[in-house]
Amino acid sequence: MGNFKNLRVWQDAMTLTEEVYKITNYSSFHRDFGLKDQLRRAVVAIASNIAEGDERDSNRQSVYFLQISKGSTAEVITQLNIAHRLGYINADKLYELENLAEKIRASLKNLIKARGGDNPVKVISWFILSLFLPL
């Protein structure tokens, strides 16, 4: 942990961010401020949360941010599909960006698993423990 720039998933997330920024500057997409801004925020959150998670001192903390990143990836996929349905991006661009996002999502799933984030005993233990922790 602690060297997020070397993570392939972070590098892929940076590439996806660049591509999203490029497409949101084109034609009618750049006038749809709501979708454009939401898509940009979501795609930036992917790489940002990977970096923040990798800098955390424990696997538990790391997994938390990686899971947020994985959720942001699903958000980006959804928003790209909306953009396609509205005619802002063509099918080829949707396919290209969605495939990259799915690659990121799968990599995050594997990284979460590698850091112990898919262990149901740990998840249940943390849930039970959280019931007794003061707010």
Sequence and secondary structure as in RCSB ss.txt:
>XXXX:A:sequence
MGNFKNLRVWQDAMTLTEEVYKITNYSSFHRDFGLKDQLRRAVVAIASNIAEGDERDSNRQSVYFLQISKGSTAE
VITQLNIAHRLGYINADKLYELENLAEKIRASLKNLIKARGGDNPVKVISWFILSLFLPL
>XXXX:A:secstr
   GGG HHHHHHHHHHHHHHHHTTSGGGGG HHHHHHHHHHHHHHHHHHHHHHHSSSHHHHHHHHHHHHHHHHH
HHHHHHHHHHTTSS HHHHHHHHHHHHHHHHHHHHHHHHTTTT HHHHHHHHHHHHHS  
